[in-house]
Amino acid sequence: MNILIGTVLLGAVALWLYLRLPNAEWRAAGMANAWRMAQFTAPRIIVALLGAGFFAELLPPEKVRALFGEGAGVSGVLLAIALGPITPGGAFVAFAVGAAALKAGATSSLVVTYVTAWSLYSASRFLAYELPLMGRQLALRRLILCLPVPFVIAGAAHVF
């Protein structure tokens, strides 16, 4: 889906929800919360995108093609799965790194594998949120149950 179409659809849903709020007081509170969230998020997005852009220029295309290109095979899958969890930052960083890798010559199936591993096993999220909020037993159970997923996704992405 084109990013513009997705943005317009999300904007339309947000406007519809805003208009469904029962009174002006709730609308004002909603706008105040949205403004605070934008102020909090915008600087982080800008820094992440700038960093990812600089990172993309630093990636040597020949190394990316060698490690994540067409001939990478199982070692490329294992490396993508290993790098996903240790990627610092949130979605803006992980997806920007994936886009930079694509630009430098990585295959789409290995980028999908990397993003899947990041989203399932992010070390920063696991240590900062899951362990303290869910407890060790539940967090580890979730982690163990998710172990085969990136391998399945890698195979499916390679086929499709």
C-alpha positions, 0 to 999 in steps of 0.5 A, spaced: 500 500 500 502 506 498 504 510 504 500 516 502 494 512 501 495 509 508 496 516 511 490 518 508 486 512 511 488 513 518 487 520 518 480 519 516 479 514 521 482 519 526 477 524 524 471 520 524 473 518 531 474 525 533 467 527 531 464 521 535 467 524 541 461 526 546 462 533 547 467 539 546 471 538 553 473 531 550 475 533 544 479 539 547 483 533 551 484 529 545 487 534 541 491 536 547 494 529 548 495 528 541 499 535 541 503 532 547 504 525 543 507 529 537 511 533 541 514 527 544 515 523 538 517 528 533 524 529 535 525 521 536 522 520 529 527 526 526 533 523 529 532 516 527 530 517 520 537 522 519 541 516 523 538 511 518 539 515 512 547 516 514 547 509 516 545 507 509 550 511 506 555 508 510 553 501 509 558 498 503 553 495 498 558 489 496 558 487 504 551 487 504 550 483 497 555 478 500 552 477 507 544 478 505 544 478 497 541 472 493 547 467 495 547 468 502 543 462 504 542 459 511 547 464 513 544 470 511 537 467 515 541 466 521 545 473 521 538 477 519 535 473 525 541 474 530 541 482 528 534 483 529 534 483 536 540 487 538 537 493 533 537 499 538 531 503 538 524 502 535 520 501 529 523 507 526 530 505 526 529 497 525 525 499 518 530 504 516 535 499 517 531 494 513 530 500 507 537 501 507 539 494 507 534 493 501 537 499 498 544 496 498 543 490 495 539 485 501 534 481 498 527 482 501 526 475 504 532 477 508 530 484 510 523 481 512 526 476 516 530 481 520 524 485 521 520 479 524 526 477 528 526 485 531 519 485 532 519 478 536 525 478 540 527 486 541 532 486 546 531 493 549 523 491 549 524 485 552 529 487 558 525 494 559 518 492 558 517 484 558 521 482 564 519 487 569 511 488 567 510 480 565 515 477 569 520 472 567 516 466 566 511 469 562 516 473 558 521 467 557 515 462 555 513 468 549 520 468 547 521 460 546 514 460 543 516 465 538 523 462 536 521 458 530 517 464 527 523 468 523 525 461 520 518 460 518 517 467 515 524 466 512 522 460 508 515 463 506 518 470 504 523 466 500 518 462 496 513 469 495 
